[in-house]
Amino acid sequence: MNVVDFSDVVVTYDGYPALAGASARIETGHIVLVRGENGAGKSTLLRTIAGLMPIERGTANVLGVDVVHRRDAVRSRIGMLSHRNGLFLDLTARDNVEFWARCVGATAGDVADALDRMRLTQELSSTLVTKLSAGQRRRVALASLVVRRAELWLLDEPHSGLDEQSRTDLDAVLVEASRAGATIVVASHDTDRVATIAQSTITLVAGRTVGS
């Protein structure tokens, strides 16, 4: 089954066609690279898959749901990481991960595993997010995503702000998650890196898919 099945999808933003006829078919358990220049529509494609953008024309199914008419029905099954980390700055790193763990019924062991995978030590995990560096905050956001164990992961420039070791750690997490059955879509300018773990590629030019 295709987790994502888009055909000639059109999405406008402030009157501008952010997607101008995008088509994509993504299989279960695959890691997919979405590439394109700035403004090509990569972030919009991810947000549309997540059910966050209304579709004006075309057909679109995500996780078996028609997101043209029922886009809110898929959100609980999707984990998304955008350019913004979406963290509670006045909570500790651990508190942030535990918040998402409670939302999905994950265990204390799942929290510990997520923190460990992103190399968030006891000292870092006990630190308020507002006091962490940009790279450390990104790792907290990724740990918060890992603990959710979503069916579909949507990642927008996930390697941004990470050091080389953290990038390698993230790649390992993505490969393991896909082998466990998660489907992962990564929009990235770091195409050479993501291509080494991806099974397929979607290329966007001016809001249109031109190859895969």
KAMO-V406600 format. One record per pair of residues at least 12 apart in sequence whose C-alpha atoms are under 10 Angstrom apart, sorted by sequence separation. I is the first residue (numbers start at 0). GAP is how many residues later the second one is. If there is no record, write none. Layout:
i=I gap=GAP
i=I gap=GAP
//
This chain:
i=7 gap=12
i=8 gap=12
i=9 gap=12
i=33 gap=12
i=47 gap=12
i=48 gap=12
i=49 gap=12
i=54 gap=12
i=55 gap=12
i=61 gap=12
i=97 gap=12
i=98 gap=12
i=123 gap=12
i=157 gap=12
i=158 gap=12
i=173 gap=12
i=185 gap=12
i=199 gap=12
i=7 gap=13
i=8 gap=13
i=9 gap=13
i=48 gap=13
i=53 gap=13
i=54 gap=13
i=60 gap=13
i=61 gap=13
i=96 gap=13
i=97 gap=13
i=100 gap=13
i=111 gap=13
i=141 gap=13
i=157 gap=13
i=184 gap=13
i=6 gap=14
i=7 gap=14
i=8 gap=14
i=47 gap=14
i=48 gap=14
i=52 gap=14
i=53 gap=14
i=54 gap=14
i=62 gap=14
i=96 gap=14
i=97 gap=14
i=183 gap=14
i=186 gap=14
i=5 gap=15
i=6 gap=15
i=7 gap=15
i=8 gap=15
i=50 gap=15
i=51 gap=15
i=52 gap=15
i=53 gap=15
i=62 gap=15
i=95 gap=15
i=96 gap=15
i=124 gap=15
i=184 gap=15
i=185 gap=15
i=186 gap=15
i=5 gap=16
i=6 gap=16
i=7 gap=16
i=50 gap=16
i=53 gap=16
i=54 gap=16
i=61 gap=16
i=94 gap=16
i=119 gap=16
i=123 gap=16
i=141 gap=16
i=184 gap=16
i=185 gap=16
i=186 gap=16
i=5 gap=17
i=6 gap=17
i=49 gap=17
i=50 gap=17
i=53 gap=17
i=93 gap=17
i=96 gap=17
i=118 gap=17
i=140 gap=17
i=141 gap=17
i=184 gap=17
i=4 gap=18
i=5 gap=18
i=6 gap=18
i=48 gap=18
i=50 gap=18
i=52 gap=18
i=93 gap=18
i=96 gap=18
i=117 gap=18
i=3 gap=19
i=4 gap=19
i=5 gap=19
i=21 gap=19
i=47 gap=19
i=50 gap=19
i=51 gap=19
i=119 gap=19
i=138 gap=19
i=3 gap=20
i=4 gap=20
i=5 gap=20
i=47 gap=20
i=50 gap=20
i=51 gap=20
i=93 gap=20
i=117 gap=20
i=118 gap=20
i=119 gap=20
i=137 gap=20
i=138 gap=20
i=177 gap=20
i=3 gap=21
i=4 gap=21
i=17 gap=21
i=18 gap=21
i=19 gap=21
i=23 gap=21
i=49 gap=21
i=50 gap=21
i=93 gap=21
i=117 gap=21
i=118 gap=21
i=137 gap=21
i=152 gap=21
i=1 gap=22
i=2 gap=22
i=3 gap=22
i=4 gap=22
i=17 gap=22
i=18 gap=22
i=22 gap=22
i=48 gap=22
i=49 gap=22
i=50 gap=22
i=51 gap=22
i=92 gap=22
i=116 gap=22
i=117 gap=22
i=137 gap=22
i=138 gap=22
i=170 gap=22
i=174 gap=22
i=1 gap=23
i=2 gap=23
i=3 gap=23
i=17 gap=23
i=18 gap=23
i=21 gap=23
i=47 gap=23
i=49 gap=23
i=50 gap=23
i=51 gap=23
i=117 gap=23
i=119 gap=23
i=137 gap=23
i=138 gap=23
i=170 gap=23
i=173 gap=23
i=174 gap=23
i=0 gap=24
i=1 gap=24
i=2 gap=24
i=3 gap=24
i=16 gap=24
i=17 gap=24
i=49 gap=24
i=50 gap=24
i=114 gap=24
i=117 gap=24
i=118 gap=24
i=134 gap=24
i=136 gap=24
i=137 gap=24
i=145 gap=24
i=152 gap=24
i=173 gap=24
i=0 gap=25
i=1 gap=25
i=2 gap=25
i=17 gap=25
i=18 gap=25
i=48 gap=25
i=49 gap=25
i=113 gap=25
i=114 gap=25
i=116 gap=25
i=117 gap=25
i=134 gap=25
i=135 gap=25
i=136 gap=25
i=151 gap=25
i=152 gap=25
i=167 gap=25
i=170 gap=25
i=171 gap=25
i=0 gap=26
i=1 gap=26
i=2 gap=26
i=17 gap=26
i=18 gap=26
i=48 gap=26
i=49 gap=26
i=93 gap=26
i=113 gap=26
i=116 gap=26
i=117 gap=26
i=133 gap=26
i=134 gap=26
i=135 gap=26
i=150 gap=26
i=151 gap=26
i=166 gap=26
i=170 gap=26
i=0 gap=27
i=1 gap=27
i=2 gap=27
i=17 gap=27
i=49 gap=27
i=50 gap=27
i=75 gap=27
i=76 gap=27
i=92 gap=27
i=93 gap=27
i=114 gap=27
i=115 gap=27
i=133 gap=27
i=134 gap=27
i=135 gap=27
i=138 gap=27
i=142 gap=27
i=145 gap=27
i=149 gap=27
i=150 gap=27
i=158 gap=27
i=1 gap=28
i=49 gap=28
i=75 gap=28
i=93 gap=28
i=96 gap=28
i=113 gap=28
i=114 gap=28
i=117 gap=28
i=132 gap=28
i=133 gap=28
i=134 gap=28
i=137 gap=28
i=138 gap=28
i=141 gap=28
i=145 gap=28
i=148 gap=28
i=157 gap=28
i=159 gap=28
i=18 gap=29
i=48 gap=29
i=49 gap=29
i=92 gap=29
i=95 gap=29
i=113 gap=29
i=114 gap=29
i=116 gap=29
i=150 gap=29
i=151 gap=29
i=152 gap=29
i=153 gap=29
i=154 gap=29
i=155 gap=29
i=156 gap=29
i=157 gap=29
i=158 gap=29
i=159 gap=29
i=10 gap=30
i=49 gap=30
i=92 gap=30
i=93 gap=30
i=94 gap=30
i=112 gap=30
i=113 gap=30
i=135 gap=30
i=150 gap=30
i=151 gap=30
i=152 gap=30
i=153 gap=30
i=154 gap=30
i=155 gap=30
i=156 gap=30
i=157 gap=30
i=158 gap=30
i=159 gap=30
i=12 gap=31
i=92 gap=31
i=93 gap=31
i=94 gap=31
i=111 gap=31
i=113 gap=31
i=114 gap=31
i=134 gap=31
i=138 gap=31
i=141 gap=31
i=145 gap=31
i=148 gap=31
i=149 gap=31
i=150 gap=31
i=151 gap=31
i=152 gap=31
i=153 gap=31
i=154 gap=31
i=155 gap=31
i=156 gap=31
i=158 gap=31
i=11 gap=32
i=91 gap=32
i=92 gap=32
i=93 gap=32
i=94 gap=32
i=95 gap=32
i=110 gap=32
i=113 gap=32
i=114 gap=32
i=149 gap=32
i=150 gap=32
i=151 gap=32
i=152 gap=32
i=153 gap=32
i=154 gap=32
i=155 gap=32
i=156 gap=32
i=157 gap=32
i=10 gap=33
i=46 gap=33
i=91 gap=33
i=92 gap=33
i=93 gap=33
i=94 gap=33
i=95 gap=33
i=110 gap=33
i=112 gap=33
i=113 gap=33
i=148 gap=33
i=149 gap=33
i=150 gap=33
i=151 gap=33
i=152 gap=33
i=153 gap=33
i=154 gap=33
i=155 gap=33
i=156 gap=33
i=10 gap=34
i=45 gap=34
i=91 gap=34
i=92 gap=34
i=93 gap=34
i=94 gap=34
i=112 gap=34
i=113 gap=34
i=149 gap=34
i=158 gap=34
i=22 gap=35
i=24 gap=35
i=27 gap=35
i=45 gap=35
i=46 gap=35
i=90 gap=35
i=91 gap=35
i=92 gap=35
i=93 gap=35
i=110 gap=35
i=111 gap=35
i=158 gap=35
i=8 gap=36
i=18 gap=36
i=20 gap=36
i=21 gap=36
i=22 gap=36
i=23 gap=36
i=24 gap=36
i=25 gap=36
i=45 gap=36
i=90 gap=36
i=91 gap=36
i=92 gap=36
i=109 gap=36
i=110 gap=36
i=10 gap=37
i=18 gap=37
i=19 gap=37
i=20 gap=37
i=21 gap=37
i=22 gap=37
i=24 gap=37
i=89 gap=37
i=90 gap=37
i=91 gap=37
i=92 gap=37
i=109 gap=37
i=110 gap=37
i=9 gap=38
i=19 gap=38
i=21 gap=38
i=89 gap=38
i=90 gap=38
i=91 gap=38
i=108 gap=38
i=109 gap=38
i=5 gap=39
i=8 gap=39
i=16 gap=39
i=42 gap=39
i=88 gap=39
i=89 gap=39
i=90 gap=39
i=91 gap=39
i=92 gap=39
i=107 gap=39
i=109 gap=39
i=12 gap=40
i=42 gap=40
i=87 gap=40
i=88 gap=40
i=89 gap=40
i=91 gap=40
i=106 gap=40
i=11 gap=41
i=12 gap=41
i=87 gap=41
i=88 gap=41
i=89 gap=41
i=105 gap=41
i=10 gap=42
i=11 gap=42
i=86 gap=42
i=87 gap=42
i=88 gap=42
i=104 gap=42
i=105 gap=42
i=5 gap=43
i=10 gap=43
i=11 gap=43
i=86 gap=43
i=88 gap=43
i=92 gap=43
i=96 gap=43
i=99 gap=43
i=100 gap=43
i=103 gap=43
i=104 gap=43
i=105 gap=43
i=4 gap=44
i=9 gap=44
i=10 gap=44
i=11 gap=44
i=92 gap=44
i=95 gap=44
i=96 gap=44
i=99 gap=44
i=100 gap=44
i=103 gap=44
i=3 gap=45
i=9 gap=45
i=10 gap=45
i=11 gap=45
i=95 gap=45
i=96 gap=45
i=97 gap=45
i=98 gap=45
i=99 gap=45
i=100 gap=45
i=101 gap=45
i=102 gap=45
i=103 gap=45
i=2 gap=46
i=8 gap=46
i=9 gap=46
i=10 gap=46
i=92 gap=46
i=93 gap=46
i=96 gap=46
i=97 gap=46
i=99 gap=46
i=100 gap=46
i=101 gap=46
i=103 gap=46
i=118 gap=46
i=8 gap=47
i=9 gap=47
i=10 gap=47
i=92 gap=47
i=95 gap=47
i=96 gap=47
i=99 gap=47
i=100 gap=47
i=117 gap=47
i=118 gap=47
i=8 gap=48
i=9 gap=48
i=88 gap=48
i=91 gap=48
i=92 gap=48
i=95 gap=48
i=96 gap=48
i=98 gap=48
i=99 gap=48
i=100 gap=48
i=117 gap=48
i=7 gap=49
i=8 gap=49
i=9 gap=49
i=84 gap=49
i=93 gap=49
i=94 gap=49
i=96 gap=49
i=97 gap=49
i=116 gap=49
i=117 gap=49
i=6 gap=50
i=7 gap=50
i=8 gap=50
i=86 gap=50
i=92 gap=50
i=93 gap=50
i=96 gap=50
i=97 gap=50
i=118 gap=50
i=6 gap=51
i=7 gap=51
i=8 gap=51
i=85 gap=51
i=86 gap=51
i=92 gap=51
i=96 gap=51
i=117 gap=51
i=5 gap=52
i=6 gap=52
i=7 gap=52
i=84 gap=52
i=85 gap=52
i=116 gap=52
i=117 gap=52
i=5 gap=53
i=6 gap=53
i=84 gap=53
i=86 gap=53
i=116 gap=53
i=4 gap=54
i=5 gap=54
i=6 gap=54
i=83 gap=54
i=84 gap=54
i=85 gap=54
i=86 gap=54
i=4 gap=55
i=5 gap=55
i=82 gap=55
i=84 gap=55
i=85 gap=55
i=116 gap=55
i=117 gap=55
i=3 gap=56
i=4 gap=56
i=5 gap=56
i=84 gap=56
i=116 gap=56
i=3 gap=57
i=4 gap=57
i=80 gap=57
i=83 gap=57
i=84 gap=57
i=86 gap=57
i=2 gap=58
i=3 gap=58
i=4 gap=58
i=85 gap=58
i=1 gap=59
i=2 gap=59
i=3 gap=59
i=4 gap=59
i=8 gap=59
i=81 gap=59
i=84 gap=59
i=113 gap=59
i=1 gap=60
i=2 gap=60
i=3 gap=60
i=4 gap=60
i=5 gap=60
i=80 gap=60
i=1 gap=61
i=2 gap=61
i=3 gap=61
i=4 gap=61
i=5 gap=61
i=79 gap=61
i=80 gap=61
i=0 gap=62
i=1 gap=62
i=2 gap=62
i=79 gap=62
i=0 gap=63
i=80 gap=63
i=80 gap=64
i=78 gap=65
i=79 gap=65
i=78 gap=66
i=77 gap=67
i=78 gap=67
i=78 gap=68
i=78 gap=69
i=77 gap=70
i=78 gap=70
i=79 gap=70
i=76 gap=71
i=77 gap=71
i=78 gap=71
i=75 gap=72
i=76 gap=72
i=77 gap=72
i=78 gap=72
i=79 gap=72
i=80 gap=72
i=81 gap=72
i=82 gap=72
i=83 gap=72
i=76 gap=73
i=77 gap=73
i=78 gap=73
i=79 gap=73
i=80 gap=73
i=81 gap=73
i=82 gap=73
i=84 gap=73
i=75 gap=74
i=76 gap=74
i=77 gap=74
i=78 gap=74
i=79 gap=74
i=80 gap=74
i=81 gap=74
i=82 gap=74
i=74 gap=75
i=75 gap=75
i=76 gap=75
i=77 gap=75
i=78 gap=75
i=79 gap=75
i=80 gap=75
i=81 gap=75
i=82 gap=75
i=76 gap=76
i=77 gap=76
i=78 gap=76
i=79 gap=76
i=80 gap=76
i=81 gap=76
i=74 gap=77
i=80 gap=77
i=82 gap=77
i=73 gap=78
i=62 gap=88
i=62 gap=89
i=61 gap=90
i=49 gap=102
i=48 gap=103
i=49 gap=103
i=49 gap=104
i=77 gap=104
i=79 gap=104
i=48 gap=105
i=77 gap=105
i=78 gap=105
i=79 gap=105
i=80 gap=105
i=81 gap=105
i=45 gap=107
i=46 gap=107
i=45 gap=108
i=44 gap=109
i=45 gap=109
i=46 gap=109
i=45 gap=110
i=42 gap=111
i=42 gap=112
i=42 gap=113
i=41 gap=114
i=42 gap=114
i=41 gap=115
i=33 gap=121
i=28 gap=122
i=29 gap=122
i=30 gap=122
i=31 gap=122
i=32 gap=122
i=33 gap=122
i=27 gap=123
i=28 gap=123
i=27 gap=124
i=48 gap=136
i=45 gap=139
i=45 gap=140
i=45 gap=141
i=44 gap=142
i=30 gap=143
i=42 gap=143
i=30 gap=144
i=41 gap=144
i=42 gap=144
i=29 gap=145
i=41 gap=145
i=42 gap=145
i=28 gap=146
i=30 gap=146
i=40 gap=146
i=41 gap=146
i=29 gap=147
i=30 gap=147
i=2 gap=148
i=3 gap=148
i=28 gap=148
i=29 gap=148
i=30 gap=148
i=2 gap=149
i=28 gap=149
i=29 gap=149
i=27 gap=150
i=28 gap=150
i=28 gap=151
i=29 gap=151
i=30 gap=151
i=31 gap=151
i=32 gap=151
i=33 gap=151
i=34 gap=151
i=35 gap=151
i=36 gap=151
i=37 gap=151
i=28 gap=152
i=29 gap=152
i=30 gap=152
i=31 gap=152
i=32 gap=152
i=33 gap=152
i=34 gap=152
i=35 gap=152
i=36 gap=152
i=27 gap=153
i=28 gap=153
i=29 gap=153
i=30 gap=153
i=31 gap=153
i=32 gap=153
i=33 gap=153
i=34 gap=153
i=35 gap=153
i=27 gap=154
i=28 gap=154
i=29 gap=154
i=30 gap=154
i=31 gap=154
i=32 gap=154
i=33 gap=154
i=34 gap=154
i=27 gap=155
i=28 gap=155
i=29 gap=155
i=30 gap=155
i=31 gap=155
i=32 gap=155
i=33 gap=155
i=34 gap=155
i=35 gap=155
i=26 gap=156
i=27 gap=156
i=32 gap=156
i=34 gap=156
i=25 gap=157
i=26 gap=157
i=32 gap=157
i=33 gap=157
i=25 gap=158
i=32 gap=158
i=25 gap=159
i=32 gap=159
i=34 gap=159
i=44 gap=159
i=32 gap=160
i=33 gap=160
i=41 gap=160
i=32 gap=161
i=33 gap=161
i=41 gap=161
i=31 gap=162
i=32 gap=162
i=40 gap=162
i=41 gap=162
i=44 gap=162
i=30 gap=163
i=31 gap=163
i=32 gap=163
i=39 gap=163
i=40 gap=163
i=41 gap=163
i=43 gap=163
i=30 gap=164
i=32 gap=164
i=33 gap=164
i=39 gap=164
i=40 gap=164
i=41 gap=164
i=31 gap=165
i=32 gap=165
i=38 gap=165
i=39 gap=165
i=40 gap=165
i=41 gap=165
i=30 gap=166
i=31 gap=166
i=32 gap=166
i=33 gap=166
i=34 gap=166
i=35 gap=166
i=36 gap=166
i=37 gap=166
i=38 gap=166
i=39 gap=166
i=40 gap=166
i=41 gap=166
i=29 gap=167
i=30 gap=167
i=31 gap=167
i=32 gap=167
i=33 gap=167
i=34 gap=167
i=35 gap=167
i=36 gap=167
i=37 gap=167
i=38 gap=167
i=39 gap=167
i=40 gap=167
i=41 gap=167
i=29 gap=168
i=30 gap=168
i=31 gap=168
i=32 gap=168
i=33 gap=168
i=34 gap=168
i=35 gap=168
i=36 gap=168
i=37 gap=168
i=38 gap=168
i=39 gap=168
i=40 gap=168
i=29 gap=169
i=30 gap=169
i=31 gap=169
i=32 gap=169
i=33 gap=169
i=34 gap=169
i=35 gap=169
i=36 gap=169
i=39 gap=169
i=28 gap=170
i=29 gap=170
i=30 gap=170
i=31 gap=170
i=32 gap=170
i=33 gap=170
i=34 gap=170
i=35 gap=170
i=35 gap=171
i=26 gap=172
i=25 gap=173
i=26 gap=173
i=35 gap=173
i=25 gap=174
i=34 gap=174
i=25 gap=175
i=33 gap=175
i=25 gap=176
i=23 gap=177
i=24 gap=177
i=34 gap=177
i=23 gap=178
i=33 gap=178
i=2 gap=179
i=3 gap=179
i=22 gap=179
i=23 gap=179
i=32 gap=179
i=2 gap=180
i=21 gap=180
i=31 gap=180
i=1 gap=181
i=21 gap=181
i=22 gap=181
i=21 gap=182
i=21 gap=183
i=21 gap=184
i=18 gap=185
i=19 gap=185
i=20 gap=185
i=21 gap=185
i=22 gap=185
i=23 gap=185
i=18 gap=186
i=19 gap=186
i=20 gap=186
i=21 gap=186
i=22 gap=186
i=25 gap=186
i=18 gap=187
i=19 gap=187
i=20 gap=187
i=21 gap=187
i=22 gap=187
i=23 gap=187
i=24 gap=187
i=17 gap=188
i=18 gap=188
i=19 gap=188
i=20 gap=188
i=21 gap=188
i=22 gap=188
i=23 gap=188
i=16 gap=189
i=17 gap=189
i=18 gap=189
i=19 gap=189
i=20 gap=189
i=22 gap=189
i=16 gap=190
i=17 gap=190
i=18 gap=190
i=16 gap=191
i=11 gap=195
i=10 gap=196
i=9 gap=197
i=8 gap=198
i=9 gap=198
i=8 gap=199
i=7 gap=200
i=8 gap=200
i=7 gap=201
//
